[in-house]
Amino acid sequence: MENNHQEKEKNVQKNAQTRQIRFVEEGVKTQYANVFNIGFGAEEVVFLFGNHSVDPNIVRIESKMAVSIKTAKRLAVTLGNLLRRYEAIHGEIDITPPKSTEEKPHIQ
């Protein structure tokens, strides 16, 4: 009985290794975002992506994506690995906010 289970497990692993997934991007929209926010519920994580508007107090949300908690964790791990590889090649990414270019009035 145990040998039969082990053989089935080997077949499942073999099929998983040889399975090819094809990504179809037909009709997909590519959007740029320079602002994001993340929220979560009991069973999902919600990503909001947007862009600054002319008014500095307004961010226009361009897209919203909800994923399962497990997918969010896989995304976080994959993104972390990608960033580590990028920084190993190109150096550390500076994420400090840019300094304001506006001169502040001198108050006496």
N, C-alpha and C positions, 0 to 999 in steps of 0.2 A: 504494500500500500504506500509506504514512504517513498520507494523508488519511483512509483508512478507520479506522485506529487512533485518530486524533484525534476523529473523529466518534463512535466508540464511547465514548471517554472522556467526551465532552460529554454523551452520553446517560446514562452512569452518574452523572455529577455532577448532572444535571437530576433524575434519579430520586431521588437521595439528598436533594436539597433539597426535593422535594415529598412525600417519604415521611412519613406521620403515624404516630406510635407512640401507642398507647393503654395507659396503665397501669391495671391491674385490681387493686384493693386488697381485693376481697371475701375475707373470712375472715382478713385479716392481723391480727396482734396488735401493739399498740403497747406498748412497754416503756420505762421510764425507767431510766437508768443514771447513777450519779455516780462510777463508777470504770471505767477501761478499761485494757487491756494489749494490746500488739501483738507478734506473733512472726512469723517467716517461715521458709519452707523454700526449696528450690531453685526451685519453680514456683508458690508461693502465699504469701499473707499471711493470717494468722489474727488476727481481732479478737475480743477477749473483753470483754464488758460485764457489769458487776455493780453491786452496792450494798453499802455498809458495813452491818455487822450490829451488834447491841448490843455484842458483843465487839470492841474496836477493832483486834484482831489478825486478824480474820476478815473476808474479803470474799466475799459470795455471788455466784458467777458465774450470771447469769441467761440469757445467750445467747452464742453463739459463731458467727462468720461467717468462712468461708474464701473468698478471692477470688484471681483470678490476679494476677500481678505487674503486668500492664498495667492491670487494673481498679483495683488499689490506687493506681497512679500517677495515673490519671484522677480517682479520688476525692480524692487529695491536692491536685491542681491545682484541682479544682472547689471543694473546701472552703476552700482558701487564697483563691481569688477571692471566695467568699461572705463570708468573714471580713473581707477588706479593704473590701468594700462596706459591710458592717455597721458597721465602725469608722469609716468616712468619714461615716456618718450619725449614729451614736450615741456616738462617742468610743472610745478604746482600752479593750479588755477587760482587766481586772486578773486575772491568773491566779496571783498569789502565794498560797501556802497561808494560810488564816485563822490568826490567832494563837489560841493555846489560851486558853480562858476559865477554865480551872482555875488556882487559885492554887497555886503551888509552895511547899512548906513552906520556911521560912527555916531554914537549917542554920548553926549557929555552930561 
